[in-house]
Amino acid sequence: MAASTSDAGTRRDFLYVSAGAIGAVGVAAAAWPFIDQMNPSTAALALASIDVDISAIQPGQQVIFKYRGQPLFVRRRTPKEIAEAKAVDVNSLPDPLARNLNLSDSALATDEDRATKPEWLVLVGVCTHLGCTPTVSTPAIPEGDYGGWLCHCHGSQYDTAGRIRKGPAPQNLLVPTYSFLSDTRIKVG
């Protein structure tokens, strides 16, 4: 008889846990519409764009803007940086995809698919490893081995086209949707 009493306790415990789990799932399902309505609508996201004046950016210089709460790198590349980026074999890259929102998902990470106009590179400045902000390499302060960006947190190195070359980052820096409004203005988003 003692065995049946402990079995009943075990069954009772199972019923309590099961009822609690089903109740938790029910509460989460009921609360989700209220939580989801707090996200911005697609119409609001479509309006989330900025116009960037690039007239003062000199060759070899980068300016950082704020775009959707993240740093936006706009770099005016030198002919040397463009040549270095074009010389890279896509098959040697850790991430062979362009990650360019202006192109299809299968576009390769050639320099032409990373920059609409070779002189101008527009990137979301967030390391694809853990979301840090990489620092730019300049002739005065060289960063990393590839002349692009270095994420000091874990050593991810990007080249002059924003492609991951070394380190733990799994993907290239993202190229956001952008278009040239004129020779001196870019619309991002």
C-alpha positions as CSV (number, residue, x, y, z in Angstrom):
1,M,0.0,0.0,0.0
2,A,2.9,2.4,0.6
3,A,3.9,2.0,-3.0
4,S,0.5,3.3,-4.3
5,T,0.7,6.3,-2.0
6,S,4.0,7.4,-3.4
7,D,2.8,6.7,-6.9
8,A,-0.3,9.0,-6.3
9,G,2.1,11.7,-5.1
10,T,4.1,11.4,-8.2
11,R,1.0,11.5,-10.4
12,R,-0.3,14.6,-8.5
13,D,3.1,16.4,-8.9
14,F,3.0,15.6,-12.6
15,L,-0.5,17.0,-12.9
16,Y,0.5,20.2,-11.1
17,V,3.5,20.7,-13.3
18,S,1.5,20.0,-16.5
19,A,-1.3,22.4,-15.5
20,G,1.2,25.1,-14.7
21,A,3.1,24.6,-18.0
22,I,-0.2,24.7,-20.0
23,G,-1.2,27.8,-18.0
24,A,2.1,29.6,-18.7
25,V,1.8,28.8,-22.5
26,G,-1.8,30.2,-22.4
27,V,-0.7,33.4,-20.7
28,A,2.2,33.8,-23.2
29,A,-0.1,33.2,-26.1
30,A,-2.6,35.7,-24.8
31,A,0.1,38.3,-24.1
32,W,1.9,38.1,-27.4
33,P,-0.5,40.3,-29.4
34,F,-0.1,43.1,-26.8
35,I,3.7,42.8,-26.9
36,D,3.9,42.5,-30.7
37,Q,1.8,45.7,-31.2
38,M,4.7,47.7,-29.6
39,N,7.0,46.9,-32.5
40,P,7.2,49.6,-35.2
41,S,5.0,49.0,-38.1
42,T,6.4,48.3,-41.6
43,A,5.2,51.8,-42.6
44,A,7.2,53.4,-39.8
45,L,10.3,51.3,-40.7
46,A,9.9,52.4,-44.3
47,L,10.1,56.0,-43.2
48,A,13.2,55.3,-41.2
49,S,15.7,56.8,-43.6
50,I,18.3,59.5,-43.5
51,D,19.9,61.8,-46.0
52,V,23.6,62.1,-45.7
53,D,25.7,65.0,-47.1
54,I,29.0,63.5,-48.4
55,S,30.4,66.7,-49.9
56,A,33.0,67.3,-47.2
57,I,34.4,63.8,-47.0
58,Q,37.9,63.6,-48.4
59,P,39.5,60.6,-50.0
60,G,40.7,58.1,-47.3
61,Q,38.3,59.6,-44.7
62,Q,35.3,58.0,-43.0
63,V,32.4,59.8,-41.3
64,I,30.1,58.0,-38.9
65,F,26.4,58.8,-38.9
66,K,23.6,57.4,-36.7
67,Y,21.1,55.2,-38.6
68,R,18.3,53.4,-36.9
69,G,20.2,53.6,-33.6
70,Q,23.4,52.1,-35.1
71,P,26.6,53.6,-36.5
72,L,26.7,54.1,-40.2
73,F,30.1,54.2,-41.8
74,V,30.4,56.3,-44.9
75,R,33.9,56.0,-46.3
76,R,35.4,57.7,-49.3
77,R,38.0,55.2,-50.5
78,T,41.3,56.0,-52.2
79,P,42.2,54.5,-55.5
80,K,44.7,52.3,-53.6
81,E,42.0,51.0,-51.3
82,I,39.7,50.2,-54.2
83,A,42.5,48.4,-56.1
84,E,43.3,46.3,-52.9
85,A,39.6,45.4,-52.5
86,K,39.2,44.4,-56.2
87,A,42.3,42.2,-56.0
88,V,40.8,39.9,-53.4
89,D,39.6,36.5,-54.6
90,V,36.1,36.0,-53.3
91,N,36.8,32.2,-52.8
92,S,39.4,33.1,-50.2
93,L,36.9,35.0,-48.0
94,P,35.4,33.5,-44.9
95,D,32.0,34.9,-46.0
96,P,31.7,34.9,-49.8
97,L,28.3,36.7,-49.8
98,A,27.9,40.4,-50.4
99,R,25.4,41.1,-47.5
100,N,24.2,44.0,-49.6
101,L,20.5,44.8,-49.1
102,N,20.5,46.5,-52.5
103,L,21.2,43.2,-54.2
104,S,19.9,39.6,-54.1
105,D,20.9,37.4,-51.1
106,S,23.1,35.3,-53.3
107,A,25.3,38.1,-54.7
108,L,29.0,37.5,-54.1
109,A,31.2,39.7,-52.0
110,T,33.1,41.2,-54.9
111,D,34.1,44.8,-54.5
112,E,31.6,45.8,-57.2
113,D,28.8,44.1,-55.2
114,R,29.8,45.9,-52.0
115,A,30.0,49.5,-53.3
116,T,27.5,51.0,-55.7
117,K,30.1,53.6,-56.7
118,P,33.7,52.3,-56.2
119,E,34.8,55.5,-54.3
120,W,32.0,55.3,-51.8
121,L,31.5,52.6,-49.3
122,V,28.4,52.6,-47.0
123,L,28.2,50.1,-44.2
124,V,26.4,49.5,-41.0
125,G,29.2,49.7,-38.4
126,V,28.3,46.8,-36.2
127,C,30.7,43.8,-35.9
128,T,28.9,40.6,-36.9
129,H,30.4,38.7,-34.1
130,L,29.0,40.3,-31.0
131,G,27.7,43.7,-32.1
132,C,30.7,45.9,-31.2
133,T,31.7,48.9,-33.3
134,P,34.9,48.3,-35.2
135,T,37.5,51.1,-35.6
136,V,38.7,52.3,-38.9
137,S,42.2,52.0,-40.2
138,T,44.0,55.2,-41.3
139,P,47.5,55.8,-42.5
140,A,48.2,57.6,-39.2
141,I,46.7,54.8,-37.1
142,P,46.8,51.4,-39.0
143,E,44.2,49.0,-37.6
144,G,44.6,45.3,-38.5
145,D,46.2,43.6,-41.4
146,Y,43.8,44.6,-44.2
147,G,43.5,48.4,-44.1
148,G,39.8,48.4,-43.2
149,W,38.3,48.0,-39.8
150,L,39.4,46.2,-36.6
151,C,37.0,45.1,-33.8
152,H,39.2,45.3,-30.7
153,C,36.9,43.2,-28.6
154,H,37.7,39.8,-30.2
155,G,40.1,40.7,-33.1
156,S,37.8,40.5,-36.1
157,Q,39.4,42.2,-39.1
158,Y,37.6,43.6,-42.1
159,D,39.2,44.8,-45.4
160,T,38.7,48.0,-47.3
161,A,35.3,46.7,-48.7
162,G,34.0,45.7,-45.2
163,R,34.5,42.0,-45.8
164,I,35.5,39.8,-42.9
165,R,39.1,38.5,-43.4
166,K,40.2,37.3,-40.0
167,G,38.7,36.6,-36.6
168,P,35.5,35.2,-35.1
169,A,33.0,37.4,-37.0
170,P,30.9,35.1,-39.2
171,Q,29.7,37.6,-41.8
172,N,30.8,40.7,-43.7
173,L,29.7,44.1,-42.5
174,L,26.1,44.8,-43.7
175,V,25.6,47.2,-46.7
176,P,22.2,48.9,-46.0
177,T,19.7,50.0,-48.6
178,Y,20.9,53.3,-50.0
179,S,20.9,55.4,-53.2
180,F,22.6,58.5,-54.5
181,L,20.3,61.5,-54.7
182,S,23.1,63.5,-56.2
183,D,26.9,63.5,-56.3
184,T,26.9,65.0,-52.8
185,R,23.9,63.3,-51.1
186,I,23.0,59.7,-50.2
187,K,19.6,58.5,-49.0
188,V,20.0,55.5,-46.6
189,G,17.0,53.4,-45.8
